[in-house]
């Protein structure tokens, strides 16, 4: 496997991932066959720069997989803020947040925090005794101040929308985007990803005799 062939494969994966993310973001739709195109680009550019043989094909397959997943992650990262800013989404989130605040007003002491956390998804525990001290500390540091402030004065739906929109622009991290990409996988995504990986392998593993 030649170093330049790896560079070509990585370049194809990077361009393909950016294209997938941009298409999903601008057109508000994901086209799974872009994954097939990523595999073709990876294999073609690698072969064009001298890559041949089974080992090169295997490298192209791995790089194509990374490029395809990277495209899904970018699509999620760039699209989530727009989705969160949708008026219907904000309205739904506002209703859930205010219900959470109303329930928090019924919490009488710190000893009730664990049950509140379970009821509102702040922990995966199912029994208050299972809530860890780290989870309780994180709740007190991050969520408790917000709940206390909103319990004293509820934000209007407009104020809530501005807050959520601002947070969406700055707080959509790579972990959240990766989780959204995995959760959004469908059968067509898997099919086109498979076709892309196979294409990358076959094009990147062209016979040495073709040199």
ABEGO torsion letter per residue (X at the ends): XBAAAAAAAAAAAAAAAAAAAAAAAAAGBBBAAAAAAAAAAAAAAAAAAGBBEAAAAAAAAAAAAAAAAAAAAAAAAAAAAAAAABAAAAAAAAAAAAAAAAAAAABABAAAAAAAAAAAGABABABAAABBAAAAAAAAAAAAAAAAAAAABBBBAAAAAAAAAAAAAAABBAAAAAAAAAAABBAAAAAAAAAAAAAAAAAAABBAAAX
